[in-house]
Amino acid sequence: MNQAPVTNYPVTDRVKNALAVSLRGCEELIPQDEWVKKLARSEATGVSLRIKLGLDPTAPDIHIGHTVVLNKMRQLQDLGHTVIFLIGDFTTLIGDPSGRNTTRPPLTPEQIKANADTYYKQASLVLDPAKTEIRYNSEWSDPLGARGMIQLAAKYNVARMMERNDFHDRFKAGTPISVHEFLYPLMQGYDSVALKSDLELGGTDQKFNLLVGRHLQTEYGQEPQCILTMPLLEGIDGVEKMSKSKNNYIGISEDANTMYAKVLSISDVLMWKWYTLLSFRSEADIAALKAEVSAGRNPKDAKVALAKEITARFHSASAADAAQQDFINRSQGGIPALLPLRELGLVEATHLGIAVVLKATGLTESIGEGNRLIDGGGVRVDSQVVSDKGLKLGAGTYVLQVGKRKFVRLTLG
């Protein structure tokens, strides 16, 4: 067993507070009564609980949607518990089929290593690195070998595996399911056995895999983990799950000005969900702020506070202040202090219309887009609206502006 039995420990105010922290913004806590007992035991014995989050390094960067579970980890970390940031370098070789109706091609070991190298550095912007245990599941998965894999597979039956929605739907539709896909939830579950976790976190799409871990711990004679699932965060469009493929994301490695502006672009309704899932402010503070807005305070004030908090977390407080001022300058038609620099040969600019120059500097994706923006009054050169699509620029330096937020300092010569 992991620790002493979880019975007969008092549920103190500190335990109740820890439960409230656990439940904040969560989708499900299964089973809640067992988690309360674990918290009570930890409070009484002084032995911290082991809280696990596994992420497969399938891409080199993470966006703030991924940080929803990291925020929960940090909240529990601040209560004194041991958090384990698990990099699934082995399970990524298999490929997680969760929520997919087709198998996902596994990455190469080289791709996995390159992605894993950036993951913990990015996660450390949310977690306290000094109090975080970082592990790789190849530590115990590689030594398992063929015999160990077969013995592990014997501890879970096919009928239960087929209860998983994506497997069930694909089987019913006649879509192929490879045998190796059954191994993914087993290996993720075995991670919980190897780490003796008390709680595993994940998105709602990971619920089946987390439950497999709970089952396998029982099979191996361990106290089963509780599971806590967090909702998937809607992107800046307020409709779809945050995703790079849908271009509705905020990357945590994006520059401060872009990050700040993107947070300000979300709807007033979505803002409150983001506060619950992304902010480190207390629920009491958020409730008070929401009450002020309901009483007539401008909701933009609350959104500015959220944008500054998120930007400061991934950059710095001074960068967040500068991003706020940059946004003000842009919204008032001013010119930001720091602009991307571009250079073009003078011949190009004097022989080509302004729309071609806009495309060449990256301000527009096509000449046609540039012409449409000029027709709509959306292009400025040195703060002056451009109305002539045949404008030619001579030698010198200019500030080109498209819309309210796109600027380039262009040097010709």
C-alpha positions as CSV (number, residue, x, y, z in Angstrom):
1,M,0.0,0.0,0.0
2,N,1.1,3.6,-0.5
3,Q,0.7,4.8,3.0
4,A,-1.3,4.0,6.2
5,P,-5.0,3.3,5.7
6,V,-7.1,6.3,4.9
7,T,-9.7,5.9,7.7
8,N,-10.2,7.5,11.1
9,Y,-8.5,10.9,10.4
10,P,-10.3,14.1,11.3
11,V,-11.6,16.4,8.5
12,T,-10.2,19.7,9.8
13,D,-10.7,23.2,8.3
14,R,-7.4,22.8,6.5
15,V,-8.6,19.7,4.9
16,K,-11.9,21.4,3.9
17,N,-9.8,24.2,2.4
18,A,-7.7,21.7,0.5
19,L,-10.8,20.1,-0.9
20,A,-12.1,23.5,-2.0
21,V,-8.8,24.2,-3.8
22,S,-9.0,20.7,-5.5
23,L,-12.6,21.3,-6.7
24,R,-12.0,24.8,-8.1
25,G,-12.9,24.7,-11.8
26,C,-12.6,20.9,-12.0
27,E,-14.9,18.8,-14.1
28,E,-14.8,15.6,-11.9
29,L,-13.1,14.4,-8.8
30,I,-13.4,10.6,-8.5
31,P,-14.1,9.4,-5.9
32,Q,-14.3,12.6,-3.8
33,D,-14.8,10.8,-0.5
34,E,-11.6,8.9,-1.0
35,W,-9.7,12.1,-1.8
36,V,-11.0,13.7,1.4
37,K,-9.7,10.8,3.4
38,K,-6.3,11.0,1.7
39,L,-6.1,14.8,2.5
40,A,-7.1,14.1,6.1
41,R,-4.4,11.4,6.5
42,S,-1.8,13.7,5.0
43,E,-2.8,16.5,7.4
44,A,-2.7,14.2,10.4
45,T,0.6,12.4,9.5
46,G,2.5,15.2,7.8
47,V,3.2,12.9,4.8
48,S,2.5,14.8,1.5
49,L,0.4,13.2,-1.2
50,R,1.9,12.3,-4.6
51,I,0.1,14.1,-7.4
52,K,0.9,13.1,-11.0
53,L,0.4,14.8,-14.3
54,G,1.6,13.2,-17.5
55,L,2.1,15.0,-20.7
56,D,3.3,13.5,-24.0
57,P,5.7,15.7,-25.9
58,T,3.9,15.6,-29.2
59,A,4.7,19.2,-30.1
60,P,7.6,21.6,-29.2
61,D,5.4,24.2,-27.5
62,I,2.5,24.3,-25.2
63,H,-0.3,27.0,-25.1
64,I,-2.2,28.3,-22.2
65,G,-4.9,25.8,-22.7
66,H,-2.4,23.2,-21.6
67,T,-1.7,25.2,-18.4
68,V,-5.1,24.6,-16.9
69,V,-4.0,21.3,-15.4
70,L,-0.6,22.9,-14.6
71,N,-2.4,25.6,-12.6
72,K,-4.2,23.0,-10.6
73,M,-0.9,21.2,-9.9
74,R,0.6,24.5,-8.7
75,Q,-2.4,25.1,-6.4
76,L,-2.0,21.6,-4.8
77,Q,1.8,22.1,-4.8
78,D,1.3,25.3,-2.7
79,L,-0.6,23.2,-0.2
80,G,2.5,21.2,0.4
81,H,2.0,18.1,-1.7
82,T,4.5,16.5,-4.0
83,V,3.8,17.1,-7.7
84,I,5.3,14.8,-10.3
85,F,5.6,16.2,-13.8
86,L,5.8,13.1,-16.0
87,I,7.1,13.4,-19.5
88,G,5.7,10.5,-21.6
89,D,8.8,9.8,-23.7
90,F,7.8,6.1,-23.9
91,T,4.1,6.5,-24.4
92,T,4.6,9.1,-27.1
93,L,6.2,6.3,-29.2
94,I,2.9,4.5,-29.0
95,G,0.6,7.4,-29.8
96,D,-2.4,8.3,-27.7
97,P,-5.7,7.6,-29.5
98,S,-7.8,9.6,-27.0
99,G,-10.7,11.4,-28.7
100,R,-9.6,10.4,-32.2
101,N,-11.4,8.4,-34.7
102,T,-8.2,7.4,-36.5
103,T,-4.8,6.2,-35.2
104,R,-2.2,8.9,-34.7
105,P,1.2,8.2,-36.3
106,P,3.8,7.9,-33.5
107,L,6.7,10.3,-33.5
108,T,10.3,9.3,-33.9
109,P,12.6,9.2,-30.9
110,E,14.4,12.3,-32.2
111,Q,11.2,14.3,-32.5
112,I,10.2,13.2,-29.0
113,K,13.5,14.2,-27.5
114,A,13.5,17.6,-29.2
115,N,10.0,18.3,-27.9
116,A,10.7,17.0,-24.4
117,D,13.6,19.4,-24.1
118,T,11.3,22.3,-24.1
119,Y,8.4,20.9,-22.1
120,Y,9.6,21.2,-18.6
121,K,11.2,24.6,-19.2
122,Q,7.8,25.9,-20.2
123,A,5.9,24.1,-17.4
124,S,8.3,25.7,-14.9
125,L,6.7,29.0,-15.7
126,V,3.7,27.7,-13.8
127,L,5.1,25.1,-11.4
128,D,7.6,25.7,-8.7
129,P,10.7,24.0,-10.1
130,A,12.3,23.6,-6.7
131,K,9.3,21.5,-5.5
132,T,8.6,19.5,-8.6
133,E,9.7,16.0,-9.3
134,I,10.3,15.5,-13.0
135,R,10.2,11.9,-14.4
136,Y,10.3,10.1,-17.7
137,N,8.2,7.0,-18.2
138,S,10.9,5.3,-20.2
139,E,12.5,4.8,-16.8
140,W,10.2,1.8,-16.0
141,S,8.6,1.2,-19.3
142,D,11.7,0.2,-21.2
143,P,12.9,-2.3,-18.6
144,L,9.4,-3.9,-18.6
145,G,10.3,-5.9,-21.7
146,A,8.0,-8.2,-23.7
147,R,7.3,-10.6,-20.7
148,G,6.4,-7.7,-18.5
149,M,4.2,-6.2,-21.2
150,I,2.3,-9.4,-21.6
151,Q,1.8,-9.8,-17.8
152,L,0.6,-6.2,-17.7
153,A,-1.9,-6.8,-20.6
154,A,-3.3,-9.8,-18.6
155,K,-4.5,-7.4,-15.9
156,Y,-7.1,-5.7,-18.1
157,N,-9.8,-7.3,-20.3
158,V,-10.8,-6.4,-23.9
159,A,-14.5,-5.9,-23.0
160,R,-13.5,-3.0,-20.7
161,M,-11.1,-1.6,-23.2
162,M,-13.9,-1.5,-25.8
163,E,-16.0,0.6,-23.5
164,R,-13.8,3.5,-24.3
165,N,-15.8,5.8,-26.6
166,D,-13.3,6.2,-29.4
167,F,-12.6,2.5,-29.6
168,H,-16.3,1.7,-29.5
169,D,-17.2,4.2,-32.2
170,R,-14.3,3.2,-34.5
171,F,-15.2,-0.5,-34.1
172,K,-18.8,0.1,-34.8
173,A,-17.9,2.2,-37.9
174,G,-15.5,-0.5,-39.2
175,T,-12.5,1.9,-38.7
176,P,-9.3,-0.1,-38.0
177,I,-8.0,-0.2,-34.5
178,S,-4.4,-1.4,-34.1
179,V,-3.5,-3.6,-31.2
180,H,-0.8,-1.2,-30.1
181,E,-3.4,1.4,-29.3
182,F,-4.7,-0.9,-26.5
183,L,-1.3,-0.6,-25.0
184,Y,-1.4,3.2,-24.6
185,P,-3.9,3.3,-21.7
186,L,-2.2,0.3,-20.1
187,M,1.2,2.0,-20.2
188,Q,-0.3,5.3,-18.9
189,G,-2.0,3.4,-16.1
190,Y,1.3,1.5,-15.3
191,D,2.9,5.0,-14.8
192,S,0.6,5.4,-11.8
193,V,1.8,2.0,-10.4
194,A,5.5,3.0,-10.9
195,L,5.0,6.4,-9.2
196,K,2.6,5.2,-6.5
197,S,0.4,8.3,-7.2
198,D,-2.4,9.3,-4.9
199,L,-4.0,11.6,-7.5
200,E,-3.7,11.9,-11.2
201,L,-4.7,15.0,-13.2
202,G,-5.8,15.3,-16.8
203,G,-8.2,16.8,-19.2
204,T,-11.7,15.4,-19.6
205,D,-10.5,13.5,-22.7
206,Q,-8.2,11.5,-20.5
207,K,-10.8,10.1,-18.1
208,F,-10.7,6.5,-19.4
209,N,-6.9,6.4,-19.2
210,L,-6.9,7.8,-15.6
211,L,-9.4,5.1,-14.6
212,V,-7.2,2.4,-16.0
213,G,-4.4,3.6,-13.7
214,R,-6.7,3.3,-10.8
215,H,-7.6,-0.2,-11.7
216,L,-4.0,-1.3,-12.3
217,Q,-2.9,0.0,-8.9
218,T,-5.5,-2.2,-7.3
219,E,-4.2,-5.2,-9.4
220,Y,-0.7,-4.5,-8.1
221,G,-1.8,-4.3,-4.5
222,Q,-1.6,-0.5,-4.2
223,E,-4.1,2.0,-2.8
224,P,-5.9,3.3,-5.9
225,Q,-5.3,6.9,-7.0
226,C,-8.1,9.4,-7.2
227,I,-8.5,11.2,-10.5
228,L,-9.3,14.8,-11.1
229,T,-10.2,16.0,-14.6
230,M,-10.2,19.6,-15.8
231,P,-12.3,21.1,-18.5
232,L,-10.8,21.8,-21.9
233,L,-10.3,25.6,-22.3
234,E,-12.1,27.4,-25.2
235,G,-9.7,29.4,-27.3
236,I,-9.9,33.2,-27.9
237,D,-12.8,32.6,-30.3
238,G,-14.9,31.4,-27.4
239,V,-16.2,28.5,-29.4
240,E,-13.7,25.8,-30.1
241,K,-11.2,24.1,-27.8
242,M,-7.9,26.0,-27.8
243,S,-5.8,24.6,-30.6
244,K,-3.0,25.7,-32.8
245,S,-4.7,24.1,-35.8
246,K,-7.7,26.3,-35.2
247,N,-5.5,29.4,-34.7
248,N,-7.4,30.4,-31.5
249,Y,-4.6,29.8,-29.1
250,I,-2.2,31.8,-27.0
251,G,1.3,30.2,-27.0
252,I,3.1,30.7,-23.7
253,S,6.2,31.5,-25.7
254,E,4.5,34.3,-27.6
255,D,5.8,37.8,-27.1
256,A,4.3,39.8,-24.2
257,N,2.5,42.3,-26.5
258,T,0.8,39.6,-28.5
259,M,-0.2,37.7,-25.4
260,Y,-1.7,40.7,-23.7
261,A,-3.7,41.7,-26.8
262,K,-5.0,38.2,-27.3
263,V,-6.3,38.0,-23.7
264,L,-8.1,41.3,-24.1
265,S,-9.8,40.0,-27.3
266,I,-11.8,37.4,-25.5
267,S,-15.5,37.9,-24.7
268,D,-16.7,39.2,-21.4
269,V,-18.5,35.9,-20.8
270,L,-15.4,33.7,-21.5
271,M,-13.3,36.0,-19.3
272,W,-14.8,34.6,-16.1
273,K,-14.1,31.0,-17.1
274,W,-10.6,32.0,-17.8
275,Y,-10.4,33.6,-14.4
276,T,-11.4,30.4,-12.7
277,L,-9.1,28.1,-14.7
278,L,-6.1,30.3,-15.3
279,S,-5.9,33.0,-12.6
280,F,-4.1,32.5,-9.3
281,R,-6.4,35.0,-7.6
282,S,-8.7,33.5,-4.9
283,E,-12.2,32.6,-5.7
284,A,-13.3,35.2,-3.2
285,D,-11.4,37.9,-5.1
286,I,-12.9,36.8,-8.4
287,A,-16.4,36.8,-7.0
288,A,-15.9,40.3,-5.6
289,L,-14.6,41.5,-9.0
290,K,-17.5,39.9,-10.8
291,A,-19.9,41.6,-8.4
292,E,-18.3,45.0,-9.1
293,V,-18.8,44.4,-12.8
294,S,-22.4,43.4,-12.3
295,A,-22.9,46.6,-10.3
296,G,-21.7,48.7,-13.2
297,R,-17.9,48.6,-13.3
298,N,-16.5,48.4,-16.8
299,P,-15.7,44.7,-17.5
300,K,-12.6,45.8,-19.4
301,D,-11.0,46.6,-16.1
302,A,-11.3,43.0,-15.1
303,K,-10.1,41.8,-18.4
304,V,-7.0,44.1,-18.2
305,A,-6.2,42.7,-14.8
306,L,-6.4,39.1,-16.2
307,A,-4.3,40.0,-19.2
308,K,-1.6,41.5,-17.0
309,E,-1.6,38.6,-14.7
310,I,-1.2,36.0,-17.5
311,T,1.4,38.1,-19.3
312,A,3.4,38.7,-16.1
313,R,3.4,34.9,-15.4
314,F,5.0,34.0,-18.7
315,H,7.2,37.1,-19.0
316,S,7.5,39.6,-16.1
317,A,5.5,42.3,-14.4
318,S,7.4,45.0,-16.3
319,A,6.7,43.3,-19.6
320,A,3.0,43.2,-18.7
321,D,3.1,46.9,-17.9
322,A,4.9,47.6,-21.2
323,A,2.3,45.4,-23.1
324,Q,-0.5,47.4,-21.6
325,Q,1.0,50.7,-22.7
326,D,1.7,49.2,-26.2
327,F,-1.9,48.2,-26.5
328,I,-3.1,51.7,-25.4
329,N,-0.8,53.3,-28.0
330,R,-2.1,51.1,-30.7
331,S,-5.8,51.6,-29.8
332,Q,-5.3,55.4,-29.8
333,G,-3.6,55.3,-33.2
334,G,-0.1,55.8,-31.6
335,I,3.0,54.0,-32.6
336,P,4.5,51.3,-30.3
337,A,8.1,51.9,-29.2
338,L,9.4,48.5,-30.3
339,L,8.6,47.5,-33.9
340,P,9.8,44.7,-36.1
341,L,12.4,46.0,-38.6
342,R,12.3,45.3,-42.3
343,E,14.5,46.4,-45.2
344,L,13.8,46.5,-48.9
345,G,15.8,47.7,-51.8
346,L,14.8,51.1,-53.1
347,V,14.3,49.9,-56.6
348,E,11.6,47.5,-55.4
349,A,9.6,50.1,-53.6
350,T,9.8,52.7,-56.4
351,H,8.6,50.3,-59.0
352,L,6.0,48.5,-57.0
353,G,2.7,49.7,-55.5
354,I,2.2,49.9,-51.7
355,A,0.2,46.7,-51.7
356,V,3.2,44.8,-52.9
357,V,5.4,46.4,-50.2
358,L,2.8,45.4,-47.6
359,K,3.1,41.8,-48.7
360,A,6.9,41.9,-48.9
361,T,7.1,43.1,-45.3
362,G,4.7,40.4,-44.0
363,L,2.0,42.8,-43.1
364,T,-0.5,41.1,-45.4
365,E,-0.6,37.7,-46.9
366,S,-1.4,38.8,-50.5
367,I,-1.5,41.8,-52.7
368,G,-5.2,41.5,-53.0
369,E,-5.6,41.7,-49.2
370,G,-3.4,44.9,-49.2
371,N,-5.5,46.5,-51.9
372,R,-8.7,45.7,-50.0
373,L,-7.3,47.2,-46.8
374,I,-6.3,50.3,-48.6
375,D,-9.8,50.7,-50.0
376,G,-11.1,50.4,-46.5
377,G,-8.8,52.9,-45.0
378,G,-6.9,50.3,-43.0
379,V,-3.4,51.1,-44.1
380,R,-1.2,54.0,-42.8
381,V,2.3,55.2,-43.6
382,D,3.7,57.4,-40.8
383,S,0.3,57.7,-39.3
384,Q,-1.3,59.0,-42.5
385,V,-4.1,57.0,-44.1
386,V,-3.1,55.6,-47.5
387,S,-5.8,56.1,-50.2
388,D,-3.6,55.8,-53.4
389,K,-2.9,52.1,-54.3
390,G,-0.2,53.3,-56.6
391,L,1.8,55.0,-53.9
392,K,5.6,54.7,-54.3
393,L,8.0,55.3,-51.4
394,G,11.5,56.9,-51.7
395,A,14.6,56.3,-49.8
396,G,14.2,56.6,-46.0
397,T,12.5,55.0,-43.0
398,Y,8.8,54.6,-42.6
399,V,6.3,53.1,-40.1
400,L,3.8,51.0,-42.0
401,Q,0.6,50.1,-40.1
402,V,-2.2,47.7,-41.1
403,G,-5.3,47.8,-38.9
404,K,-4.8,48.6,-35.2
405,R,-2.1,46.1,-34.3
406,K,0.2,45.4,-37.1
407,F,3.3,47.6,-37.5
408,V,6.6,47.5,-39.3
409,R,9.5,49.9,-39.4
410,L,10.6,49.8,-43.0
411,T,13.9,51.1,-44.3
412,L,14.4,51.7,-48.0
413,G,17.7,52.5,-49.6
